[in-house]
């Protein structure tokens, strides 16, 4: 919202207040000011002149030599290249010594041998952007009206020396999206009462038969709870007066013609969007408001044909669609130079439907933003009457007295009861009833006291206020946030502790980095294609209703797609080694449409070379056991290593069917690890040696872990035995380890597989496994008898396995 300081002076006395001070006070009370810009501050020596003579410059197809009357009794020669110069035109002249934006200084010059004593100015040269300059003057100089006083200061005449405050409006303060709303806000800040003059005398005519012929049919009151139409007859479409054009351009709106400009002007004034229809182009005088039909077509003012759905609201003239409610009018009913009768629409539309339509077609406009955030429902009729009145005056027409409307709402003041003690409890200030009365008077709210409470009556122009907290915020704002004392909360102090989840995640990061892994942080949003790489069979994907792009339209169910993309990105840029980990959340939709469930995950991806070749060692590739070792090392570090087991799996499509395993914590499946399927690795330009693991930390954090106990270093020596087995290749190492550990007794300290052999001198289908068993008693020296007894128990248990031979 662009706020004109000159326009604000219509409602307030700002003679003692600079724009910068107003901007600072607004920022301090809750409405952020992006900046204050005054294009007139960089301008000087601009004079209104009149073209007295004009001749084409010889040997030029576009330059003209003009003689300009500057009101000093002499003619000044200026060379101009604008295509719209004409004798008698009033123009803006930058005389020698003038300064234009960018510190551009005007000097006397010669052009092709002809003297030029200044410059005829276009609006762009005064600092206006191309987007707001009237199309009529887009490629030429700006022509002033015939009554512009020759010789007068153009800066003063055009009111260019006008600071413009750029407001950053939050959705809860949509009341400030208008000059009147902002005037109320500033009045409360500086302690004034705004004055709003209404036009009461304007050309009008009584034509009840014409008014009776206009009908309104609203299919559903929720589409438009208030819809009003007025008729202005016999208007002349022409250029708006300079004051109106300037106010619109300073508000970042391009002037079009007097009727369209007034719809925008009163939208800026009241915050009430309007739409003007060419009444004579309508198929019928019955105006209908109803939902669009899926797949129907409508051509908007910009000439684009839109395909509609039932979430869009259409305005119809009989059976002819004439506007996309709250967003944009139709091409067939727009006001043109031939328009004589104008049907003026003022309405309230369903904010949600306007927002959906605006987003769907990317039609963001001043009107749609106001309908989306809300408008003052109490001033629809007043704003409509004032707009129609000025249309009649500037368009030299007549307002048909009265209006036609369909109204299904009753606008009333809002009363909020607040315990007086809450001011001290919630804000931290102590004020009396008189000070509170002053604050409410400045806000324009009625105040009454009842027992220990006070009751605030809030007018409809502040529809954002409805509960105690809203009233307390207003008290704090007007009292002054900078005046509120700083106090410490009086709450019992408690030691700050990390939650179990936070401690585990911190441990996970530390352990992962000790493995040489690099932490990455990825988006939880991904594309449907990526999300479907790994997803739950019984839990649907969570889709965003209004995604910013298709690539970020669903919530992930696995971290696999994101780590694939990150690994691919770094591999393409030779950022090696490719070893990454991430902790984050995945999301699972619920069939009943309730909020998705969240699960904390820990993921690892490694790919390609683990180390490059050097003079003292050869290159090494990552392999399955590198990843498995990291997973085992992780669980050992968090004291759950004894509860972890692995089971071969071939059900995950994106993983290698023969080199993938599920991870179990006790009997609970908590994740998987393995080699990424070669086709997936190839698709992402990765080495075949790409491995991935994903672990459900949400379950891990719920498990009680043994306390970390420091024990003394054993005083007594350990002893060891080796055990060689010849077993079937179908036999699992994990099963053998389980048998050994279950039978070796309490003094078994460690079991390690140190050799695996298949091949020559070993029967086909057989393998030789060699284990190293370490025994130690922390309280005494183990004897050979004790160790041999333990080994006997182990070998006897192993002999129960078919075709197992102890070598």
ChimeraX attribute file (.defattr): number of C-alpha atoms within 10 A of each C-alpha:
attribute: neighborCount
match mode: 1-to-1
recipient: residues
	/A:1	20
	/A:2	25
	/A:3	25
	/A:4	22
	/A:5	20
	/A:6	17
	/A:7	15
	/A:8	17
	/A:9	14
	/A:10	15
	/A:11	19
	/A:12	19
	/A:13	14
	/A:14	18
	/A:15	7
	/A:16	6
	/A:17	10
	/A:18	11
	/A:19	19
	/A:20	16
	/A:21	11
	/A:22	18
	/A:23	21
	/A:24	14
	/A:25	18
	/A:26	20
	/A:27	15
	/A:28	17
	/A:29	20
	/A:30	16
	/A:31	19
	/A:32	17
	/A:33	21
	/A:34	15
	/A:35	15
	/A:36	18
	/A:37	17
	/A:38	18
	/A:39	18
	/A:40	19
	/A:41	14
	/A:42	17
	/A:43	22
	/A:44	18
	/A:45	16
	/A:46	26
	/A:47	24
	/A:48	24
	/A:49	29
	/A:50	28
	/A:51	21
	/A:52	17
	/A:53	15
	/A:54	19
	/A:55	13
	/A:56	15
	/A:57	18
	/A:58	11
	/A:59	8
	/A:60	10
	/A:61	9
	/A:62	12
	/A:63	18
	/A:64	20
	/A:65	20
	/A:66	25
	/A:67	21
	/A:68	26
	/A:69	21
	/A:70	22
	/A:71	15
	/A:72	9
	/A:73	7
	/A:74	10
	/A:75	17
	/A:76	19
	/A:77	20
	/A:78	25
	/A:79	25
	/A:80	22
	/A:81	18
	/A:82	18
	/A:83	13
	/A:84	13
	/A:85	20
	/A:86	17
	/A:87	14
	/A:88	15
	/A:89	17
	/A:90	24
	/A:91	26
	/A:92	27
	/A:93	25
	/A:94	26
	/A:95	23
	/A:96	17
	/A:97	15
	/A:98	20
	/A:99	19
	/A:100	22
	/A:101	17
	/A:102	11
	/A:103	10
	/A:104	13
	/A:105	15
	/A:106	17
	/A:107	16
	/A:108	13
	/A:109	15
	/A:110	12
	/A:111	13
	/A:112	12
	/A:113	7
	/A:114	13
	/A:115	15
	/A:116	21
	/A:117	19
	/A:118	22
	/A:119	21
	/A:120	26
	/A:121	20
	/A:122	21
	/A:123	20
	/A:124	19
	/A:125	14
	/A:126	21
	/A:127	17
	/A:128	16
	/A:129	13
	/A:130	14
	/A:131	13
	/A:132	21
	/A:133	24
	/A:134	19
	/A:135	13
	/A:136	14
	/A:137	17
	/A:138	15
	/A:139	16
	/A:140	18
	/A:141	22
	/A:142	23
	/A:143	22
	/A:144	19
	/A:145	14
	/A:146	12
	/A:147	7
	/A:148	18
	/A:149	18
	/A:150	19
	/A:151	17
	/A:152	16
	/A:153	18
	/A:154	23
	/A:155	21
	/A:156	13
	/A:157	15
	/A:158	18
	/A:159	15
	/A:160	21
	/A:161	18
	/A:162	22
	/A:163	22
	/A:164	23
	/A:165	22
	/A:166	18
	/A:167	21
	/A:168	17
	/A:169	17
	/A:170	13
	/A:171	14
	/A:172	13
	/A:173	18
	/A:174	24
	/A:175	26
	/A:176	26
	/A:177	29
	/A:178	22
	/A:179	25
	/A:180	21
	/A:181	21
	/A:182	22
	/A:183	25
	/A:184	23
	/A:185	23
	/A:186	25
	/A:187	21
	/A:188	20
	/A:189	21
	/A:190	16
	/A:191	15
	/A:192	19
	/A:193	18
	/A:194	20
	/A:195	15
	/A:196	11
	/A:197	8
	/A:198	11
	/A:199	11
	/A:200	8
	/A:201	9
	/A:202	17
	/A:203	16
	/A:204	18
	/A:205	14
	/A:206	12
	/A:207	12
	/A:208	12
	/A:209	8
	/A:210	11
	/A:211	18
	/A:212	11
	/A:213	12
	/A:214	18
	/A:215	17
	/A:216	19
	/A:217	17
	/A:218	19
	/A:219	12
	/A:220	11
	/A:221	18
	/A:222	14
	/A:223	23
	/A:224	22
	/A:225	18
	/A:226	21
	/A:227	24
	/A:228	18
	/A:229	24
	/A:230	24
	/A:231	24
	/A:232	26
	/A:233	21
	/A:234	15
	/A:235	22
	/A:236	20
	/A:237	20
	/A:238	14
	/A:239	19
	/A:240	20
	/A:241	13
	/A:242	16
	/A:243	11
	/A:244	15
	/A:245	25
	/A:246	20
	/A:247	21
	/A:248	22
	/A:249	18
	/A:250	20
	/A:251	20
	/A:252	17
	/A:253	21
	/A:254	20
	/A:255	25
	/A:256	20
	/A:257	20
	/A:258	21
	/A:259	31
	/A:260	20
	/A:261	20
	/A:262	26
	/A:263	23
	/A:264	24
	/A:265	24
	/A:266	21
	/A:267	23
	/A:268	25
	/A:269	19
	/A:270	23
	/A:271	28
	/A:272	27
	/A:273	28
	/A:274	22
	/A:275	26
	/A:276	23
	/A:277	26
	/A:278	18
	/A:279	22
	/A:280	14
	/A:281	16
	/A:282	20
	/A:283	16
	/A:284	16
	/A:285	20
	/A:286	15
	/A:287	23
	/A:288	20
	/A:289	24
	/A:290	20
	/A:291	20
	/A:292	20
	/A:293	15
	/A:294	12
	/A:295	11
	/A:296	11
	/A:297	14
	/A:298	22
	/A:299	19
	/A:300	21
	/A:301	17
	/A:302	10
	/A:303	11
	/A:304	11
	/A:305	13
	/A:306	14
	/A:307	15
	/A:308	21
	/A:309	15
	/A:310	14
	/A:311	15
	/A:312	24
	/A:313	25
	/A:314	26
	/A:315	23
	/A:316	23
	/A:317	23
	/A:318	16
	/A:319	13
	/A:320	18
	/A:321	25
	/A:322	28
	/A:323	26
	/A:324	25
	/A:325	29
	/A:326	31
	/A:327	25
	/A:328	20
	/A:329	23
	/A:330	23
	/A:331	18
	/A:332	18
	/A:333	23
	/A:334	21
	/A:335	22
	/A:336	15
	/A:337	10
	/A:338	10
	/A:339	20
	/A:340	18
	/A:341	22
	/A:342	26
	/A:343	20
	/A:344	25
	/A:345	19
	/A:346	23
	/A:347	26
	/A:348	23
	/A:349	24
	/A:350	18
	/A:351	20
	/A:352	14
	/A:353	21
	/A:354	25
	/A:355	21
	/A:356	15
	/A:357	22
	/A:358	21
	/A:359	13
	/A:360	13
	/A:361	12
	/A:362	10
	/A:363	13
	/A:364	15
	/A:365	12
	/A:366	18
	/A:367	21
	/A:368	23
	/A:369	21
	/A:370	23
	/A:371	25
	/A:372	20
	/A:373	17
	/A:374	23
	/A:375	28
	/A:376	20
	/A:377	19
	/A:378	15
	/A:379	16
	/A:380	21
	/A:381	19
	/A:382	12
	/A:383	21
	/A:384	25
	/A:385	23
	/A:386	17
	/A:387	23
	/A:388	27
	/A:389	23
	/A:390	22
	/A:391	29
	/A:392	25
	/A:393	16
	/A:394	18
	/A:395	22
	/A:396	16
	/A:397	24
	/A:398	23
	/A:399	27
	/A:400	20
	/A:401	16
	/A:402	16
	/A:403	18
	/A:404	17
	/A:405	19
	/A:406	17
	/A:407	15
	/A:408	12
	/A:409	11
	/A:410	9
	/A:411	12
	/A:412	12
	/A:413	15
	/A:414	15
	/A:415	17
	/A:416	18
	/A:417	17
	/A:418	20
	/A:419	14
	/A:420	20
	/A:421	12
	/A:422	15
	/A:423	19
	/A:424	11
	/A:425	10
	/A:426	12
	/A:427	15
	/A:428	14
	/A:429	14
	/A:430	11
	/A:431	12
	/A:432	8
	/A:433	13
	/A:434	9
	/A:435	13
	/A:436	17
	/A:437	16
	/A:438	15
	/A:439	22
	/A:440	21
	/A:441	16
	/A:442	20
	/A:443	23
	/A:444	18
	/A:445	16
	/A:446	14
	/A:447	19
	/A:448	12
	/A:449	15
	/A:450	11
	/A:451	7
	/A:452	9
	/A:453	14
	/A:454	17
	/A:455	17
	/A:456	21
	/A:457	19
	/A:458	23
	/A:459	18
	/A:460	18
	/A:461	19
	/A:462	20
	/A:463	18
	/A:464	16
	/A:465	22
	/A:466	16
	/A:467	13
	/A:468	14
	/A:469	14
	/A:470	13
	/A:471	21
	/A:472	17
	/A:473	18
	/A:474	17
	/A:475	19
	/A:476	21
	/A:477	20
	/A:478	21
	/A:479	19
	/A:480	14
	/A:481	15
	/A:482	11
	/A:483	10
	/A:484	14
	/A:485	10
	/A:486	8
	/A:487	7
	/A:488	6
	/A:489	6
	/A:490	6
	/A:491	6
	/A:492	5
	/A:493	6
	/A:494	6
	/A:495	5
	/A:496	6
	/A:497	8
	/A:498	10
	/A:499	10
	/A:500	11
	/A:501	15
	/A:502	12
	/A:503	12
	/A:504	17
	/A:505	19
	/A:506	14
	/A:507	14
	/A:508	21
	/A:509	17
	/A:510	12
	/A:511	18
	/A:512	23
	/A:513	13
	/A:514	12
	/A:515	13
	/A:516	13
	/A:517	21
	/A:518	17
	/A:519	14
	/A:520	13
	/A:521	12
	/A:522	15
	/A:523	12
	/A:524	18
	/A:525	22
	/A:526	22
	/A:527	17
	/A:528	18
	/A:529	12
	/A:530	18
	/A:531	21
	/A:532	15
	/A:533	15
	/A:534	18
	/A:535	16
	/A:536	12
	/A:537	7
	/A:538	10
	/A:539	15
	/A:540	16
	/A:541	21
	/A:542	21
	/A:543	17
	/A:544	13
	/A:545	8
	/A:546	11
	/A:547	12
	/A:548	9
	/A:549	9
	/A:550	14
	/A:551	13
	/A:552	17
	/A:553	20
	/A:554	22
	/A:555	23
	/A:556	28
	/A:557	28
	/A:558	25
	/A:559	25
	/A:560	21
	/A:561	20
	/A:562	21
	/A:563	22
	/A:564	21
	/A:565	14
	/A:566	16
	/A:567	24
	/A:568	20
	/A:569	15
	/A:570	13
	/A:571	19
	/A:572	12
	/A:573	8
	/A:574	10
	/A:575	10
	/A:576	16
	/A:577	20
	/A:578	22
	/A:579	22
	/A:580	21
	/A:581	24
	/A:582	23
	/A:583	22
	/A:584	19
	/A:585	21
	/A:586	18
	/A:587	22
	/A:588	21
	/A:589	20
	/A:590	15
	/A:591	11
	/A:592	7
	/A:593	9
	/A:594	8
	/A:595	12
	/A:596	18
	/A:597	13
	/A:598	14
	/A:599	16
	/A:600	18
	/A:601	23
	/A:602	21
	/A:603	22
	/A:604	25
	/A:605	26
	/A:606	29
	/A:607	26
	/A:608	20
	/A:609	19
	/A:610	17
	/A:611	14
	/A:612	12
	/A:613	10
	/A:614	8
	/A:615	5
	/A:616	5
	/A:617	9
	/A:618	9
	/A:619	10
	/A:620	12
	/A:621	15
	/A:622	19
	/A:623	19
	/A:624	17
	/A:625	12
	/A:626	13
	/A:627	21
	/A:628	18
	/A:629	12
	/A:630	18
	/A:631	22
	/A:632	16
	/A:633	17
	/A:634	19
	/A:635	19
	/A:636	14
	/A:637	13
	/A:638	16
	/A:639	15
	/A:640	19
	/A:641	15
	/A:642	11
	/A:643	12
	/A:644	18
	/A:645	17
	/A:646	17
	/A:647	13
	/A:648	15
	/A:649	18
	/A:650	14
	/A:651	12
	/A:652	17
	/A:653	12
	/A:654	17
	/A:655	26
	/A:656	20
	/A:657	17
	/A:658	12
	/A:659	16
	/A:660	25
	/A:661	24
	/A:662	21
	/A:663	24
	/A:664	17
	/A:665	19
	/A:666	12
	/A:667	10
	/A:668	12
	/A:669	17
	/A:670	19
	/A:671	19
	/A:672	23
	/A:673	26
	/A:674	26
	/A:675	26
	/A:676	30
	/A:677	21
	/A:678	17
	/A:679	14
	/A:680	18
	/A:681	21
	/A:682	12
	/A:683	9
	/A:684	16
	/A:685	15
	/A:686	22
	/A:687	18
	/A:688	17
	/A:689	18
	/A:690	28
	/A:691	29
	/A:692	24
	/A:693	26
	/A:694	24
	/A:695	22
	/A:696	20
	/A:697	23
	/A:698	17
	/A:699	15
	/A:700	20
	/A:701	17
	/A:702	10
	/A:703	11
	/A:704	9
	/A:705	11
	/A:706	9
	/A:707	7
	/A:708	8
	/A:709	6
	/A:710	6
	/A:711	6
	/A:712	7
	/A:713	7
	/A:714	12
	/A:715	11
	/A:716	13
	/A:717	12
	/A:718	16
	/A:719	17
	/A:720	14
	/A:721	13
	/A:722	14
	/A:723	15
	/A:724	17
	/A:725	18
	/A:726	20
	/A:727	20
	/A:728	18
	/A:729	13
	/A:730	9
	/A:731	14
	/A:732	11
	/A:733	11
	/A:734	12
	/A:735	9
	/A:736	17
	/A:737	14
	/A:738	10
	/A:739	15
	/A:740	22
	/A:741	16
	/A:742	14
	/A:743	18
	/A:744	23
	/A:745	17
	/A:746	12
	/A:747	16
	/A:748	21
	/A:749	16
	/A:750	12
	/A:751	18
	/A:752	12
	/A:753	15
	/A:754	11
	/A:755	11
	/A:756	13
	/A:757	12
	/A:758	15
	/A:759	11
	/A:760	7
	/A:761	6
	/A:762	12
	/A:763	12
	/A:764	11
	/A:765	11
	/A:766	18
	/A:767	18
	/A:768	20
	/A:769	20
	/A:770	18
	/A:771	18
	/A:772	15
	/A:773	20
	/A:774	17
	/A:775	22
	/A:776	20
	/A:777	18
	/A:778	15
	/A:779	9
	/A:780	11
	/A:781	13
	/A:782	17
	/A:783	10
	/A:784	10
	/A:785	9
	/A:786	13
	/A:787	20
	/A:788	13
	/A:789	12
	/A:790	19
	/A:791	20
	/A:792	14
	/A:793	16
	/A:794	19
	/A:795	18
	/A:796	12
	/A:797	16
	/A:798	18
	/A:799	12
	/A:800	9
	/A:801	13
	/A:802	10
	/A:803	11
	/A:804	15
	/A:805	15
	/A:806	16
	/A:807	10
